[in-house]
Amino acid sequence: MIPAGQTVIIDDTTLRDGEQTAGVVFSRREKIAIARMLDAVGVPELECGIPAMGEEERDSIRALVELGLNARLITWNRAVISDIRWSVSCGVSAVDISLSVSDMMIAHKLRKSREWVKEQLKVALGFAKERGLYVSVGGEDASRADLGFLIELMELTRSMGGDRFRFCDTLGILDPFTMFDRVKALREAVPELDMEVHTHNDLGMATANAIAGIRAGAKFVNTTVNGLGERAGNAALEEVVMGLKFACGLDLGIDTHRFHELSRFVGKASQRPVPAWKAVVGERVFSHESGLHADGVLKEPKNYEGFDPAEVGLKRHLVVGKHSGASGLVDRYREMGIQVSRGEATALMDQVRDTAQRVKRPLNDRELRRIHHPLKPRNAA
């Protein structure tokens, strides 16, 4: 369980890391719509862009600032003064300043030293705090960094007035147990500094790692709608929120009823359609075909549904196909306005299964009507 009394804050980065999905571009109008929807459902913080990218990006960020949202807007910056200046020009009051922290990246990307990284942090953080900014220090590739060096950076961040430290599993290589252990160790080493976790889905564990980080004491967690993001993406907003609520007993107070609407909008804007089987928000994640499951759901939905589909703006679907049983067939005919008894449904099951096997999919209404009212041959008496 999540520690009693722990506060958890979503920092959604759909408009930054989500747009960094290869090939994804949001128009300004789409960014405004996404920001408004996220704000309306109660997401408290939005990472909204990278001002150093250019004037068009800065104009989009300024347009978001002018909306006057309840959510705090935060921008992503390299740990260099020029980036932070551009953020200040956009009117935001919060920044993430990112620096590479693993020996791998320090040596082979920056071609510098640990001391150089510490000096870079001192200069950038000092500049940001002099301008009254709220600052998250982002540790790129923290999951491969030396814990002792991370503690040094966190102590430096704390001593200079930094507000939190972002532990990034940049390559998505951690498992939840290791994530928990590392975040817990860092929290215990520097308890005065809030921590944030940023997870990627390269091994399919972004959501699990995000929740593990929270359980270890992280106060902030990064998400994106539909799990958009670099390579395999980030922890999905809808999965983290619902996972915390139903697996961990922590309700963040976010209006989840609009998750399906939000998911579809972002899917369309990103030109990344949401798969029907996508966890939490897929159109068919509350579909039941198996006879035992359909019968159980009809008797009591909680038999096979961990939460009501309406909680995320979806509906239940009973699918008639190869694995269906009589109860599901009776209910499906009822929805079509056709009353059949259980005995009649049982008698029709062989034909239902044979048809589903032949067409290799669930049966549609037309096919079900044909099975219930077979067409007579033209030469019949």
N, C-alpha and C positions, 0 to 999 in steps of 0.2 A: 504493500500500500504506500501511497504518498505520505510523507511525514505530516502529522497533524499540524494544521495552521500554516502550511507552506503555501505561499502565493506563487502562482504560475501565470506568466504573461506571454501571450503569443506575439511574436514579431514576424508578421507574414511578409515574405520576400518575393511574392509573385511578380511584382512590378520591377524587380531587379534580377534576382537569380532565376526566377521563372522565365523572364524574357531572354535570359542567356541560354535557354534551350536552343540547340543548333537549329537555325532557320526560323525562329519565332521573332516576330516584330509586332508590337502593339501600337496602334495609332493613338494619338493624344486623346481622341474621343473615347477609345476603348479603355485607356488607362484611367480616365476620369470615371467611367462607368464602373470599372472593377474596384477602384478605390472607394467609391460611394457604396457599393454593395458590401465590401468588407467592413466598412465603417458601420453600415446599417445593421449588420448581424452582430456587431459588438467586438470585432477584433481591435485590440487596444493600440497596436503599433504596426506601421507599414514601412518597410524598407522600399523606397519609392524610386530609386534610380542612381545613376552615376554621373554627377555634374561634369566631371572632367571629359566626358565623351564628346561634348560639343554644345553649341547654342540651342539646337533643336531639343536635345535632352534637357537642358536647363529650363527652356521655356515650358516643357511638359511638367517639370517639377514645380515651377512657379505656379502653373495652373492648378496643381494639386494643393499647394499651400493656400491659394486663394479660395479654395472650397470651404475652408474653416471647419474641417472635420473634427470629430471628437478624438479620433486616433492621432497619436503622435507620428509625425513623419520623420524618417531617418534616412540619410543618404550614405552610400558606400563610397569610400575613398581609399586610395593608397595612402600610406603614411608619409605623405609629402605635403609641404605647405601649400603649393599651388592648387592641389585638389581641394584642400579644406577651404581655401579662399573662394573657389567656385561654389562650394556648398553654401558658404555664408551669403554669397550673392543671390542665391535662390530663396533665401528667407527661412530656411529650416533652422531648428534650434537643437537638433541632435544629429550626430554623425557616427558612423562606424569607420574607424581607421584600421586598415588591414596591413599586416606585415607577415612575411613568411617566417616560420619559427622552427621548422625541422632542419636538422643538419643536412639532409638531402637537398632541400631547396636553398638553404643558405649557401651551400657549396656549389650546387650545379645549376641553380636558377639565378640567384643574386651574384654568385661568385664573390661573396664577402665573408665576414666572420660574425660570430655571436656578438662581439662587442660592437660591431657596426650596426647590427639590428637593434641593440639596446640604445645606442645613440640616436638612431632613426626614430625610435619610439619617444625618447625624451624630447626631441625637437618638435615632432608632430603633435604629441599630446600637450606639450606646453603651449604651443601656438593655439590649439583648439580651446584649451581651458582659459587662456587669456581672453578669449572672445566669448566666454560664458556659455560654451556649448556643452550639452550632455554628450558624453563620449563612451562608446563601446569600442574596446580594443579587440580587433579580430585576429586571432591566431591562426593564420592559414597553415594547413597541414599539421595542426596540433596533435592529431592522433598518431603521428610518426615522430613527434618531438620528444626530447629528453624531459622528463618530469621536473628535474631539478632546474632546468633552464626556464621552463614554463612558470615555475614558482618565482624565479627571479623577475620575469616579466610582469607577473601579476603583482608582486610586491612593489615594483617600480610604478605600475599603473595606479595602485592604491595610494602610494605616497605622493603622487602628483595630482591626485584628485580625479582620476579616471573613475567612471561610474560602473563599468562592468567589463568582464573579459569573455570573449566568445571563443569557445573550444570548438574548433572545426574539424570534423572528420571529412576532410576535403576529398579524399579518394574513395570514401565509403567502404573502408576496409575493416572496421571494427565489428565485433559482435557485442550484443547488449551487456554481457557480463564484464567484458573488458572496459566498455564505455562507463559502466557503473563504477568500477574500481578506480578508474583514472579521474573521473569527475569528483568522486568522493575524496580521493587523496588531495586533489587541488583545493577543494572546499575546506578541508580540514587544515591545510597548510596556510591558506589566506582567507579565513572566515569572514573578514570585514568586506570583502569585495564580491559583489554579485557575479554569478556566472550565467552564461548563455550557451546553449548547444546548437550546433549547426551540422546537420547530418545529410549524407548523400546515400543514394539507393543502389549503388553499383553491385552489391551482393544481396539486394532485396531486404535490407534490414534497417532502412532509414527511420521508419516509424518506431520500430522496436528500440533502436538506439536513442531516438529522441526521448521516448518515455523512460528509458533506463537513465539517461542523463538527468531528467527531472527527479526521478526517485532518488538519485544520488545527491540532490540538493540544488540543481540548476534552477534559477528563477525564471529565466527567459528561454524560449525555444523558437527556432526558425521553422517556418512551414511555407509551402506554396500550394495554391489550389490545384488539385489533380496530381500533385507531386511533380509539377514541371521543374525543370532545372537542368544544369549541365549534365551531359552524358545520360545516366539512368534517372536523373532527377533528384529531388529533395524529399523530405518527409512531407506527406500530404496533409494539408490543413484539416480536411474532413476526417482523416484517419486518426490523427493525433487527438483532436478534440473528442471524438467519439470513443477512442481508446481510453483516454483519461476518464471519461464519464462512466463507461460501462465495465472496463477492466480494472480501473484503479479507484473508482468511487469518488472522482473529483470532477465536479461540474464547474466549468469556467464561466458560466452565465452567457455563453454565446448562443444566438438564435440559430439553432441547427436546422430549423424547418426550411430555410432557404438554401441549404447546401446544394440540393439538386439543381436549382435555378442558377446558382453561382457557378457550379461545375460546368453546366452546359454552356453558359455564356463564355467562360474562359476557354473551354474546349473549342468553341467556334472562333473566338478571337485569335487563338493561338494556331488555328488550323490543325489541332491535335484532337480529333473526336474522342470522346470518352468511351472506352470499351464497355459493352453491355455488362460485363462481369467485373468492372472496376469496383474494388472494395468500397463499401458505404454508399456511393453515389451512382453506381452503374444501373442502367434501366432494368436489368434483370437479376439483380442480386437478391431480390425477394421472390424469385421464381421457384416453384416446386413442381416436380414431375413425378418422382418416385411415389408409388402408391402408399407406402407407409408414411412418408413425410407429408403428403397431401392430406391424408386422413388425419394425421396428428395435428396439422395446422388448422384444419377445419374444426376440430374438437376444441383446441386451445392454441392460439398462435404462439404462445411462449414455449410450446413443445419444441419448435424448430426455428424460432426467431429470437435472437438476443435482444432486439429492441424493435419497437413499432416502426414500420417503414415510413409512416407519416412524420416521424421525428426528423427525417432528412428530406422530406418532400416527395417521397416515393409511394408506390402502391404495391400490393401483393399481386402476383400473377400465378395462377394454377395452369400449368402447361400440360396438355394432353399429348402423350407420345408413347414410345416403346415401353417405358417403365411405369406408366400410369396404372392406377387402380380404379375400382368402381366408384369410390367416394369422390375422387377428383373429377371423374367423367360426369357424375350426377351434378356436381357443382358447376362445371363448365357449361353443361346444357342449360342449367337454371339461369346462368348469366345471359345465355342466348335466348331466353324466353321459352325454352322447351322443357317440359316436365317429364322426367323418366324415373322409374323406380330403380332401386339398387339392383333388383333382379334383372331388369331390362339392361342396365348398364353392364352387368357382368356378362350378359349374353353378347353384348357388342364388343367386348374387350379384344377378342381374337382378331376381329377385323381392324380395330383401331391399331393394334400392335403390328399387324401385317402391313398396313398402309404406312405407318411411321417408319418401319424397317425399309420399305421400298423407296420412300421419298427422302429418307435420311434427315428428318427434321420433325418438329412438333406439327400437329395438324391444325389447319386454320378452320375458321367457322364454316366455310363452304364445304370442306371435306367432311366435317363432322355432321353437317346437315345431310349430306349425301349418304353417309353411313346410317343415319337415323331414318331417312326417307329414301331408300334406294330407288333410282330411276328404273321404270319398267322398260323392257325392250320394246322397240317400235312395233314388232309383229305380235306382241302379247295380246291375248284375247281381252 
